[in-house]
Amino acid sequence: WDTSVSPSALIVSGGSGGSNTLGSIWYDGAWATGGPFTALPLPSGVTSRPIALAAESVGPGDYVLVAAFQNTGVYAFTGTGTTGVWTQITNGTTGGPSVSPTDPHGVTLSWAVDGSAVFMYDTGTHAVWESAFAAGIFAPWVEVYADPSPTPGRGWVVTDPIVPTAVWIANTNGLSYVDTATCTTTPCVPTS
């Protein structure tokens, strides 16, 4: 992830499990030798806990960390070590994720294999969202898939390891697959 350190860096999210409102993101560039964790500064004005993280190396010593904060939104941290800038990924014309699931762990994030987009399953909206990433900028969220069942449940996403535009979805309806490059409707109709 953080290519400025070797063998790698470690990042974790932690906080108050009792209140579901507090938390921080901890970074350790020297975990392999027992180095200490350092807290990343949170986005300005954000006081809720981070409930999902996904990181991508975009160049030597340069990375992007995407974090979903409960009841607040999704932010991207671009930088190295604990120095960087937070930017919120905005809602698009089809709306955006709520990041306020009943289950506090009901959000998953996954980067496309080539780093061209980040995908998210948001249990609050029971939908899969995509934000394209190019030249250091995130596009607004686009709804890729919406669970049509009357009682949708918790879900997860993981991007395809070969096809950058494809995402796998696991939820109470089973396992399905969406390739946004071949999708002809919005939201897409998944292949089960």
N, C-alpha and C positions, 0 to 999 in steps of 0.2 A: 504493500500500500504506500507507505511513505518511503520513496526510493532514496531519500537523503541519508537514511540510516541502514545499517547492515547488522543482522540478517533481515530485519523488518521492524515495523512498529506495531504496537498493540493499542487498540482503542476500545473502551467499554463505556457503557451507560449505567449509572446507578443512582439511587435516591431513596426516598421514603416510600416503601411499599404500602405503608398504612394509609397515607393520605392521598397517594397517587398524584401529588401536585409538585413535589420537590424532586430535584435531581440535577445531575451534572454529567458532563462527558469528560472522561479521563484518558489521557494520552501517555504512552510510555515508549520512548524511542530506544530504551536500553533494557527492555524486559528480559532479554536472554541472559543478561549478566546481573539481574536483580535490581535494576534501576528503579527509581521512584516514579509513581504516576503524578502527572501534573494536570490540573483541571483546565480545560479550554474555557475561555470566556463564552458565555451564552449570548445569543442575539439580544440586542437592545430591547428592553421591554418584555422579554420572555421570562416567565416565572414558572411555567409548567414543566413537567419532566419529559425528557426525551424518551420516546417509546420504540423507536426503530432507527437503526443506523445502517448506512451503506457507503463504502468508500471506494474511490477509483484513483489510480495514479494517472496523471495526465502529462507527466514529464519528469525528468530527474529532479528530485527534491520538491516537486510540485504535485499537490493532490487536491481532490475535492471530496469532502465528506457531506453526505446528505443526511439530515436528521429530521424526523417527524416529532413535533412537540404536541403533547396531548392538549386538545381544545384550542390550539393556537395556529398551527400550520406547519409547512415543511420549509426548511431553510437549508441552504448550501453554504458550507464553510470552505473557502478556497485559500490555500496557503501552504506553509510548511511548519512542522513542529506544532507549537501552540500559537503561532503568529499567523493571522489571516483575517479575512473579512467574511461576515455573514450576509447572505442575500436571500430574501424570501422568494420561493417559487410561487408565482401568482396563479389565480384561477383563470380559466379560459372562458370561451363563449358558452361552453356546455357546463359551466360551473366549476366545482373543484371538490377535492376531498374534505371531509369534515374533521378528520383526525380526532374524533371523539367517540371511539367505540365503547360499547358496554364493557367489553373485555379490554382491559388496558394494554394487552399485548396483541390486539387485533389489527395491527398495521405491519405489513412487510414491504421492504424495498429491495429492488434488485437492478443492478446496472446491466445494460446491454453488453454483450461480449466485446464489442468494439468501442465502448464508452460513448456511443452516440445518443443515448437516452437513458433515463431512469424510469422504471415501472414501479407502481405501488398498488397493493390491495388495501383498501380502506374499509374496514368492517362498518364504520359509521354510515357510509353510503352504499355498502355492499357492491362496490364497483372497483374495476381496475383502471388506473390512471397512468398516463404517459406524459413525460416532459422531455422533449428533445434537447440535446446538449451539443452546442457547436460554438467554437471560438470563445469558450469561456462563459457562454450565456445560456441560461435555461429558458426554454419556451414555456408559455403558460400550460397548465395541465389540460389534457384532452382525455375525455372518457373513452376507454378502449372497450370495456365490457361492463355490463350491468347485470347483476343477478336477477332473473325474472321471477323467481319463486316467491310465494307469499310470505314465507318465513326463512329468508336467507340467513345463513350462519357465518361463522368465522371463516376466513380464507387466507390463502398464501399465494405469492407469485414467485417464480424463479425464471430468469431469462434463459433462452435456449443457448447451449454452449457453442453452437455453430452459426445459427441464423440470427443476426443482430436485431432484426425487426420482430422477432417472435418471442412470445412469453407463454409460460405454462401456468395454469391456474388450478389450484386445488381448493375446493370448498365443499359444503354439504351436498352439492349436486354431483360431486365426483371430480375427476381430473379432466381438464380440457386444455386446448391449445389455440392460440390466436396468433396469426401472422399479420401484423398491421400493414405490411406492404401489399398484401393480396386482399385485404378487407374491402368490401364494396358497400358496407353500410356503417352507420355510426349510431350507437356503438356496434362493434363487430359481433358477428355470430360465431361462437367458438366451435371448434371441432372436438368432439368428445372421444 
